[in-house]
Amino acid sequence: MRHAGGKGCEKMTNRDIANIESRFDSGAYAMRGMALVRGMGDLVYDADGKEYIDCVSSHGSSNLGHCHPRVIEAIRRQAELMISCPKTFYNDRSAALKEALSGVAPAGLTNMFLVNSGTESVEAAMKLARSAAGGGRKNFVATIGGFHGRTMGALSLTWNKRYKEFCEPLVPGVKYARYGDAASLEQAIDENTAAVFLEPIQGESGVRIPPEGYLREVREICTRRGALLVLDEIQTGFGRTGLAFECLREKVTPDIMCVAKSMAAGLPIGAMLARSDLKFKPKEHGSTFGDNPLACAAGAAAIHAMVDEELPARAAAEGAKLMQSLKELEGNGKVREVRGRGLMIGIDLADAPGRYVNAAIEKGLLVFPAGETVIRVYPPLVVQRKTCERIREILGEVLA
C-alpha cells in the first residue's frame, strides 16, 4: 500500500486517497477534493503538498492547533502504559482529567460522566434530566435554530428539519422557543418540562449571539419553574469565545453542562458535568470508551496548556482584532454583518456561502458554512498575528 509521504513509500496524491476512500464512502458527507495529511499549529497540508490556513479547526475541535507538543507528549507516554480501562475500575488519567476539568468549569459542576463526543454528552444529559426529575417531568424545551447532535436523542432537540425528518419518529415531548427571547422560553415550559437545552451562542445556525442578560434570565426562569438548565458548550467551550466557557460571561452556572470538541485537542472525548446532587443510579448509563486513559491523558494536557498559555485571553484579543478588520467588509454588497466572540466568528452574507468558501479554499484558506448565508471562521486559539492578517487578506479578495 502506498502512503501519503513517509520514507520508503510511494507517495499518495490527493486523487489517490480520494479514489480509495470513495470506494468505501457511506454517502453521509459532501467531500472536498483534497486529502489533508499533516498539520502544525494553525496550518494544514494536503497530500499534494499545498498549505492551508486552518479556520475550520476540525469544526472547533482543534483549539490548540495541530500537534501541540504537550498533547503529543501526553499521548506518547500514555500509549506506552495503558490505552483502555473499563470504567468499573478507577484510573489515574481519568482522575487527572476530572481534576483539570473541575479547575476551569463553573463552580459546583462536580459530577462528571465522560463520553466520546458532543452528541453523547447531550444524550447523557437527557437521560440524567429525566432520571432526576422523577415520574412526572419527561419533556424538554430547546430553541429554534439550536443544534445539539445527530444521534436520535440529541437530534430530537436539534431544530433543523433536514437533519431529522427522514428518521422520525424521534424522542417525543420537545417544544421549541425563540432563541434569545426569555419570554418565549418561559411560555414553552410547563409542569412536564424536565430540562431546557440551549447553546450560549448558536454555532451551526450561523454564530448567533443572544441579547445581553439572556442567560441570566433563562437561569432565573428555570430555577423558578423547576426545570433543569442544560447548557451546550460543545462549540463555545475551552476558550473559543475568549473565556474558558461562555456561560462564565454572565456568571451563570447551569445544572448540567455538555462539553466535547476541543476538550482533548482533537481526540474524541466529551463530558457531561452536573451539580453534585444530580447523579445517575447504577446501571442507568454507561460507556465502553468514555474514560479511556489515552484520551483522558490528552484532555488533561490540553486543559493545562489552555490555562498555562492563557489561550482564552489570547482568543479574546486576537478575535477582537480580526473581527474589527473583517467588519470593514460590511455593507459592500456581499457582507451584511460580521459577528462573533473571541475566535468564533461568523460572516453573514447576502447570498449562499458555498462559492465563497470554495474560492477561499482555492486561495489556501479553510473556512466552512453555517446556516443558509454564513461563513464560519474558527482559527485555532494559537493562531499567529501574521496568519490573521492573511485571513483578512484572503477573505477581502474573495468577498470583494
C-alpha angles and dihedrals in degrees: 000000000000121000136211093253130323133127118291093012130111103244118244120222130215088262093049093053094043091051092053095044091047090061089063100033117143093204093237097112134060098224127212121219102252131073114222110215107162141028140182126180110315095348135080132188133211127222091265091057099254116148123225134186104235112227092152094065090192089301090310097318097112103063090145091051123238123323099358104195096229092052093045091052093048091051093046094050095045093047088062092053111036135334104182132033126168114239094239085080128061117242132196095225093051089050092049093050093050091050090050092047093049088054093063103029124092111282116269099030094114103140110085134185114188121214139165104254147009096263090053091053089054091049089052091049092051091052094045092048092054092044093050094045094058125210104331107047113065105136134092139213119213132167137259107259093020123141122197106159145292106264115104098264098040090043089059088064095044114099106209109096095204089068095054118017093090093059102040141162094077132168106317127223101056120139125187128220128192110269114247092017110107093184091056090050093050090050090055094054117089139162090284097054113116097178147352116228122199144146119239085223121014107233108173094048093054114292094290115184120202123226118279111275095024096117091048090052092048091049091053093047094050092048093048095045096044097243122133117244113225116188118200104213093164094120099024098047134101098036102310095126097039097273131071086252127005094230088068089070090074094029091244121156114198124209089238130015128195119209137169135119105081095020090110099022092261105329113120109266138119140169143212111215121195143174115280092253094052108087137153118241113240113286094012091113142002146168130205096207102020098108098030109157096229095059091039091055090050091047095053091047091049094050093048090049090050091053099040094047092044090231097166090058089045090052090051093050099042092040092054091052094046093047091048091055093045091050087068085076093060115114095018091122095262104053117060099174143352112209140162149105124258109326094340099100133169127192109203111208136198090240142014116316100220101097092044091051089051092048091051091051090052088056093050102264122118113210129150140214130251130188116342101308111016134105113204119216111194110164119182112268088244091061113143123238092240089052090054089052090053091048089055091046094052095044089048090055094045095046098039 
